[in-house]
Amino acid sequence: MSVNEADMLLERIRNGDTKAFEQLYDRYSRLVFGIALRMLGDTASAEDVLQSLFFMLWTSPHRYRGGNFRAWLCRVARNRALDILRQRSAHVSAELTEDLVLDHATEDSLNHHLDRACVQAALAQLPAEQRVPIELGFFEGIPHEEIARRIATPLGTVKTRIRSGLHRLRKFLTPEVAP
């Protein structure tokens, strides 16, 4: 769904159009649920994030102010999951002694994992011909020549697919700046 299509659906939602809301939900609910599930590790909490985010979109669609809707949605889902993780952490830390409380390194590690979840959700949107070489190269550290050999594809084609895939990932992950 293009940025303009999402903007048009949100404008219809602002006017109370339930069909537009259903279209938006059908298009993005799996993405939101996937991000929340990866971050939180349990279905019930992921469903809570999904429900609260789409309830917010229905009741306060003005909170989205333009740009890349998909990136905005990923960020909001991530933030809602972070809120739940913080609540869990606060609950657990209240039960722990002071010397066992989480340190900054743990927070940095958590943020790293959360960013990775957003990247993995974006990677899932790529066609396999682009996703596979990117995963092999960036997550497994395999050189382009070895990737070409493994997937029986010419080296130039592998490099082109990686470059095209990274360009698409950038569009998924970088919010557009509103004029």
Residue pairs with C-beta under 8 A, 6 or more apart in sequence:
1 27
1 69
1 70
3 67
3 68
3 69
3 176
6 24
6 69
6 70
7 66
7 69
9 20
9 21
9 23
9 24
10 20
10 24
10 57
10 61
10 64
10 69
12 19
12 20
13 20
13 21
13 24
13 57
13 58
13 61
14 61
14 62
21 54
21 57
21 58
24 57
25 54
28 70
28 73
29 50
29 54
31 70
31 73
31 74
31 77
31 121
32 49
32 50
32 53
32 54
32 73
32 77
33 46
33 47
33 49
33 50
34 121
34 124
35 49
35 74
35 77
35 78
35 81
35 117
35 118
35 121
36 45
36 46
36 47
36 48
36 49
36 50
36 77
36 80
36 81
37 43
37 46
38 117
38 120
38 121
39 78
39 81
39 82
39 85
39 113
39 114
39 117
40 46
40 49
40 81
40 84
40 85
45 81
45 84
46 81
48 84
49 77
49 80
49 81
49 84
52 80
53 73
53 76
53 77
53 80
56 63
56 76
57 63
57 64
64 72
65 178
66 178
67 175
67 176
67 177
67 178
68 171
68 172
68 174
68 175
68 176
70 172
71 172
71 173
71 174
71 175
71 176
72 175
74 118
74 121
74 122
74 173
75 118
75 175
78 114
78 117
78 118
81 114
82 114
85 110
89 102
93 101
93 102
118 173
119 169
119 173
122 169
122 172
122 173
123 131
123 134
123 135
123 169
124 131
125 168
125 172
126 134
126 165
126 168
126 169
129 161
130 161
130 162
130 164
130 165
130 168
131 165
132 151
133 144
133 147
133 151
133 153
133 158
133 161
133 162
133 165
134 162
134 165
134 166
134 169
136 142
136 146
136 147
136 150
136 151
137 143
137 144
137 147
137 162
142 150
144 155
144 158
144 159
144 162
145 155
147 158
148 154
148 155
148 157
148 158
151 158
153 161
